[in-house]
Amino acid sequence: MNHVRYALIGAASLLALATTARAADPELLVFDWAGWEVPGLFAGYAEKHGTGPTYSFFADDDEAFQKVSSGFTADVVHPCSQMVPKYRAAGLIEPWDTSRIPEFKNLAPRMLASTDFVDAEGVWFLPTDYAFTAIAYNTDTVPVADVASLKVFLDPKYAGRISLPDNTDDVWALALLATGVTDWTAVTDDQFTAAADWLRQAHPNVRVYWSDPSELTQLMATGEVQVAWSWNDAVALMRSEGFPVGFQRTPTEGVTTWFCGLINMKDGPGNEDKLYDYVNSFIAPSSAQVMLDTFGYASANDAGLATIAPDALVAADVNPIEGILLPQVPIPTEMRDRMLEEFELIKSGF
């Protein structure tokens, strides 16, 4: 995603939050995307325990994994789905006891249809939220025809006026789609090379690789950026501020969809009962409206999602689409590491 993800807050505040923790209940530590300490997501927990859990924050999935694999201890982490194999391979997580999670039965089955998430050993991942990565554009200055294709990111007309995410998963999903790949679970060497070449072609057009939606919003509001590869939340923020923004989810080559969720950290330092209280609060049907209102994301709890009017989902651009989609499901760890390394080279101009 990958994947929220970020709160709709100022970039300076985000940077501060990403390196600090907010203390509350010392018996539960949640490691989450900066800004996800939304009261509506832990309302049941706070009602029972009188306060929310303690939070620590990260800015992207790779940072989160690096921190916990280096010894940082937490009780629960909120990564996007493609990271689950890395956590499992590193022996950092353990299965959930779904008998303690009444709403598990309502979690979208399509988001659990992988042996990376559910196998003979148990359930390793609880999907919680999903949305899209697509083309955000200034509707006052960019004709609709220009965003009918992902070729807009290579168009010299927009040189220095586009922005791509500083996120391995999202830029590679874009490049693979742009070069004709809609399933990234078995990328060949030739497909990898073609996608890398496409990213190198796009690189000179990139004004900045955005690191959080508030940064992208500011770039588009000032006119520095006209076209971007964006998550729903940046678009939601721009719309709330009256900015003329469109979200093209059906370009010729397609867009990507992603989902994130909760993993149970092995030997977490907190209280196990409180861990499950938090999970049950986070995935409660009432959280669906909170996620939509706060981030422009859809809930992975189908029962909760059903409580939201279809028109509201359409307005937030999280309703189903008929165009081409590349689902950001888990990929082999070796391939993702290769993508990460190549992206760093591309950003450096190599």
N, C-alpha and C positions, 0 to 999 in steps of 0.2 A: 501497500500500500500501500508501498506500500504505503499504503495503507494507512485517518486519522487519522482521527489521529491527533492533530494539534488544537489547542484552544484558540478562540478568536480573540487574542490579546496582543498587546504591543510586542514588537520584536525584542525590545530591551528587557521587558518583563519576562519574556519567554526564556531569554538567555539566563537570567538570574534563577528562574525556577528550575531550569534543567540541571543545575548543579547543587541544588539545595533540597531539603526535605521540609514538609510542613507537618509539625508534630501535633498529634491529637491523641488517639488511643495508642499507648505504647505497646499493646499486645497484638497489633496487626500492622504490618508494613506492606503497603501496596506500591509497586514500581510501575509507573504508568506514563503515558504521553503527557507532557506539560499541559495543564489546563483541564485534565479529566477528573479533577477533584470536585465534580459538580454535585452539590447536595442532593439533587433529585435522584442521583444514581446510588446513593447510599442512605436513602431516607429510612428504609426499614432497619438498617444497621444502627443508625443514629437514634431511632426511636427506642430500640431495645437497649442500647449501651450508653446513651446519653451524649455521644460524640461520634465523629467520624473516625476512620482509621488514620494512621500516619501515612503520609505519601512521600515518595521520592520520585523524581521525574527524569525522563530521557527525551531526546529530541528526534531520534530515529532508531529503527530496529537494530542496526549494526552497533550503535553505541550501547544500547541496552544489553545486547548479548555480550559484548566485550566486557562490560562492567560486571555482570554476574559470573561470567566465566573466569574473571580475575579475582573472585572472592567476595564480591558484594552479596549480602544475604537479604532476601526478601521473602515474603510469604506467597505472593501472587504477582504475576507479570502479565501485561496486556500486549502481546506481540501480534503481528499479522501472520496469516496462516503459513506463508512460505518459510517462516523462520522455525516452525515447530520441529522439523527434522534435525536442525542444528542443535536445539536444546536437548532433544532426545539422544542424539549421538554423543553429546558431551556428558550425558548422565546427570543433567541438572534438574530434571522434573520427574514427577511421579503421577500415576493415574488419579483421576478424581473418583470419589465415592458417589456415584450418581444417585444412590439411594437416599442421600442427604440433600438432593437438589430437585425439589418437586417440579420445577419448570423445565427440567431437562427434556421431558417428553415433548415440549413445544418448540425446542430448538430446531431450526430448519434442517431436515435430513440431508439436503443437497450439500450442506456445509460440513457434514460429518462423513461423507462418502469417500474416505481415504484411510488406508491402513496406517498412515502417519498420525491420524487422529483417533482412530478406534481399531483395536486389534484384540487378540486373545488375552492380552495382559490387562486391557481396560480402556477407558476413555482418557485421552491425553490432552484434549483441547476442547474448550467450550466456546463455540462461536457466539459473538455478542453484537457485532455491528458490521455493516457493509455499505459500500457506495461505489463510485466510479472515478476513473481518471480520464478526462476528456479535454476538449479544446475550449478554454475560456478566451473570450475576445471582446474588445471594445466595440459595441454595436454602433457607435457614432462614427467610427473611423475605419472599421474593417467590414467590407461587404460580405454578406453571407456566402457568396460564391467562393470567396477566398478560403473559407474554412470548410469547404466541402471535401477536402482531402488533407491528409497529413503532410502533403507536399508543401503546405504553407510554412512549415518550419525550415524548409530549404529555400524558400522564395527570397531572392535578393531584395525584393520590395520591402521586406521586414527585417533586413539586416540590422542587427543591434537593437531590435525592438521586440524580440521574443524572449521568453523565459522558460526554462525547463527545471524540473525538481532536482535538487541535490540528493537524489535518492536512487540507489542502484536498481531496485525493483521497477520503479515507475519509468525510468528512462529506457531500460531494456525492453520493457513491455511495449513502449512506444516504438522503439527502433525495430523490434521484431514484427509488429503489426505493419509498420511502414514498408517492410521488405517482404510481406506476404506470409508471415507466420502467425497462426492463431492458436497454436498449442505449444507452450514453451516447456513442456515436460520432457521432451526428447529432442532438444536442439542439436542439429548436426554441426560439424566444424564449418561447413560452407555457410550455413545459416548464421552462425555466430559471427563469421567474418563479414558477411553482408550487412548485418545489423551494426557491427562496430564501424564499418565504413560509412554507414548512414549517419551515425552519431558524429563522426568526424566531419562530415559535410555540414551538419547542423551547427557544430560548435562555433564557427565564426559568426553565426547569426545571433548567438546567445548573448544577451546583455548581462544576465546574471543567472546562476543556478539558485533558485529560491530554496530556502531552508524551512520556512514555515508559512502558512497561509496569510498571516498578517503582513509579512514582508512582501509577498506577491501582491496583496491588496494595495499596499502603499505604492509599489512600482507601477501598477496599472492606473491608480488614481492620479499620479503625477504625469501620466502620459509616456513615461519612459518605456513601458512595455505595452504592446498592443495585442499580442497573442501569447498564450501560455498553455502548457500542459498542466492541468490543475485538478485537484480534488474538489468535491462538492462544497467543503466548508469555506474555502476562499470565495467561491461564487456566492454562497449564502451571505457572507459578511458584506461583500460588495453590494449585493441587492438591498440589504438592510440599510445601507448608507446611501441608497439612491444612485449608485453608479451604473451607467449603461453597460451591462455585461450580459453576454450570451454564453451558453454552455452547449457546444455542439457535440452531441453524443452519437451522431450517426454519420461520421465522415466515411468516405468510400472504403477505406481500409479497416475501419473499426475502432473501437476504444477498449479500455480494459476495466474489469470489475475486480474488486478485492474484498476481503473480509478479515476481520481481526477477532481476537478472543482472549480467553483467560487460560493460563497454565499454572499448575500447582508445583511450586518449587520444592524440591526434595529437601527435607530437614529444615524447613522454614522455621525461623526463631519464634514465631508468634503462637497465638492460641488457636488450635485447630477448630474449635467450635465457632470462634469469631470469624475464621476464614470462610466457613460455609455460610454464616450469617451475611457476610459481605457479598459473596457470590450470589446468594439468593436475592439480595437486594438489587444487585447490579443487573441481573437478567429478568427481574420481575416485569410483568406486562406494562406496568406504569412507567418503566424506564424508556419505553419506545418513544413516547411523546417528548421526553426530555432529550433523547439523542437527536431527534429530528429538529427540535427547536434550537438546541445548542450548537450542533455541528452540521445539520443538514444531512445526517446519516440515517439509514434504516436499521431497525433492530433485527437481529437474527432470531428473536423469539416470534414465531409466526402468530401466536395468539395475541401478543402485544401489538404487532404490526397490524393485525386485523381491526384493532380499535381506532386506527387512524383513517380518516376519510381519504379515499383514492385521490381526490383533487389535491389534497395536501401533499401527497407523495409526488404527484405530477409537478406541482409548484416548486418542490425542492429538487426535482430532477433525480429522484431515486426510484421512480416507477420503472417497471420492466421496459426494455426497448427491443425492437425487432432487428436492429443492426448487428453487425459482426462484433463479437466480444472475445477478448482474450482473458480467461479467468486466471487471476494470480494465485494459483494453487501451489502447493509445494513442488519444488524442483530439486534435482540432486544437489547435495551440498557442494560437491566439487564444481558443478556448473555455476552455482551462485557465487562462489568464491572467485571463480574466473571472471565473471561479470564485474564483480566489485573491483578487482585489480585492473581490469581493462578500462573501466569508467574513470578510475583515478588517473590513468595515463591520458585518456582523452581530455579530461578537464585541464590537465597540465600542458596540453598542446602537442602531445605525442601520438 
